[in-house]
Amino acid sequence: MSSKRVLVTGGLGFIGSHTVVALQNEGFEVVIIDNLSNSSIDVLGGITQITGKTPEFENIDLRDKSAVKSFFEKYPDIEDVIHFAASKAVGESVSNPLLYYENNISTLVYLLQELNKKESSRFIFSSSCTVYGQADNLPITEDAPVKEAESPYGNTKQIGEEIIKDTCKTKNSFKAISLRYFNPVGAHPTAEIGELPIGTPQNLIPFITQTAIGKRNKLSVFGDDYPTADGTAVRDYIHVMDLAEAHVHALERLINGKEKNNYEVFNLGTGKGNSVLEVINSFEKVSGEKLAYQIVGRREGDITAAYADTIKANTELNWKANRSLDDALKSAWKWQLVVKNREEEDH
Ligand code: UD1
């Protein structure tokens, strides 16, 4: 328990909002910064419904360096930051790399510059298993080499980690953890908050639920000629609530001085790989819906298989993913039904 205030940037986004819920459930006071570029102010109401508490909210664009400075002047007690705010569309990053370097790198530097002025501070960074590319060995441990990034988006995660690591080297009292997420899916079980993809979803689960609800005609399964059991690609799908709770464990590790090094990296996954066809089967089972899909060619840049070695997170963070793929898909479907009702009410 702590009554310290924690800054959550991007706290109205998909993973950010679930983490705010997990933090408030553990007694943390939360201040959110979000520029609403890929989120909605309504999420604040969802968080309040679940936790009975409305976090403080500042509509700030982190690219505005003077606004970041003013924020820390307004909240001088904040020394703990969980940083989600970033752009995450792989394709868009390829067509507009400078936007990604500005959104994901400049903003990180501005935050770290402010934190560096403090006597001590702690920082949790949203990284991604994308830094491993197609790893040579499975499951993927934190020691697996970082491969050349496939996209500017992936590169911003690699560069972000390096910037944080270098900053940690200059100051012992600045402590940071990079969390490398596998594939975050699902929604809060109340369906008060969930993932809100803008436009056509690029990720598998929102595409599945939007197809089942009738918003898309058919799911395209990208490739069935991978060297896997059923030929479709394998990923480690982790329930967003498990992921959210891992952030609380990571922050508490730093607050309680349990870290082994002032810069650490953890994989966050379930440790289990599922193929695209297994995901479809699980979805059909928990939703009772038949999913229209077709097999098409591979998507450029996709890897064959990735799943996490969870030993380091299990032992050091004292955390493990407890929810199943079925649980995640059930919550994603419940959320999709809520979104549909809301869209109908709006018309
Ligand atoms: C993607 C990003 C990754 C990012 C992550 C964030 C790419 C290449 N990678 O990971 O950098 O960190 O999202 O969540 O975009 N699939 C289909 N049909 C679809 C959509 C997906 O068959 O319509 C398949 C994909 O080929 C893949 C699996 O489903 O095998 C998961 O895809 P997705 O949800 O996009 O995640 P990743 O590609 O693993």
Residues whose N, C-alpha, C, O or C-beta is under 5 A from the ligand:
A	BS01	UD1	V90 S128 T130 Q202 N203 L204 I205 F207 S220 V221 F222 A233 R235 V276 R299 E300 G301 D302
